Amino acid sequence: MKEKELEKMLKALANRRRLAIISLLRKRKESNVGNIAEAIHLSIKSTSRHLAILFGADILEREQRSSEVFYRLNNFIPDMFSSLIKSL
């Protein structure tokens, strides 16, 4: 993993709201933006920003279904981060 990619992932994980999103998706496997926002008690707009950061760091995958976007954890997260995410 290149230094720039590592930095991007570490920055994405350095936020309690984003850690809450990861924890939620570990339990639910996948969820849409509205359900995630409700579960972490944050507005849809703010939740969308956090999801974009996690997606940009390759921590999440997303799928458009009709008018909704569903997110799930990326199955190809590097080993060094997998154990961290599993501990949430």
C-alpha positions in Angstrom: 0.0 0.0 0.0 1.4 3.4 -1.0 1.9 6.1 1.6 -0.8 8.3 0.0 -3.4 5.5 0.1 -2.5 4.7 3.7 -2.8 8.4 4.7 -6.3 8.6 3.0 -7.5 5.5 4.9 -6.2 6.6 8.2 -7.8 10.1 7.9 -11.1 8.5 6.9 -11.0 6.3 10.1 -10.0 9.2 12.3 -13.6 10.3 13.0 -16.1 8.9 15.5 -19.1 9.3 13.2 -17.3 7.4 10.4 -16.4 4.7 12.9 -20.0 4.5 13.9 -21.0 4.1 10.3 -18.5 1.2 9.9 -19.7 -0.4 13.0 -23.3 -0.2 11.8 -22.5 -1.6 8.4 -20.6 -4.5 10.1 -23.9 -5.4 11.8 -26.4 -4.7 9.0 -24.1 -5.7 6.1 -25.6 -2.9 4.0 -27.9 0.1 4.4 -29.1 3.2 2.6 -28.1 6.8 3.5 -31.4 7.6 5.3 -31.2 4.5 7.6 -27.6 5.2 8.4 -28.3 8.8 9.2 -31.1 7.8 11.5 -29.0 5.2 13.3 -26.1 7.5 14.0 -28.4 10.5 14.8 -27.0 12.8 12.1 -28.6 14.7 9.2 -28.7 13.0 5.8 -26.4 15.7 4.3 -23.7 15.2 6.9 -24.0 11.5 6.7 -23.6 11.6 2.9 -20.4 13.6 3.4 -19.0 11.0 5.8 -20.0 8.2 3.4 -18.3 9.9 0.5 -15.1 10.1 2.5 -15.3 6.4 3.4 -16.1 5.5 -0.2 -13.2 7.7 -1.5 -10.8 5.8 0.9 -12.0 2.5 -0.5 -13.5 1.4 2.8 -17.0 1.3 1.5 -18.7 0.1 -1.7 -21.9 1.7 -2.9 -24.7 0.6 -5.2 -27.4 2.7 -6.8 -30.9 1.1 -6.6 -33.6 3.2 -8.2 -33.5 6.5 -6.3 -31.5 5.1 -3.3 -27.9 4.5 -2.7 -26.9 1.5 -0.5 -23.5 1.2 1.2 -21.6 -1.8 2.5 -18.1 -2.5 3.7 -15.5 -3.2 1.0 -14.5 -6.9 1.1 -11.0 -6.0 -0.1 -9.8 -3.8 2.8 -6.1 -4.4 3.5 -5.4 -6.8 6.4 -4.0 -4.1 8.7 -7.4 -2.3 8.7 -9.5 -5.5 8.7 -8.6 -6.3 12.3 -9.3 -2.7 13.3 -12.7 -2.7 11.7 -13.6 -6.1 13.2 -12.9 -4.7 16.6 -15.6 -2.0 16.3 
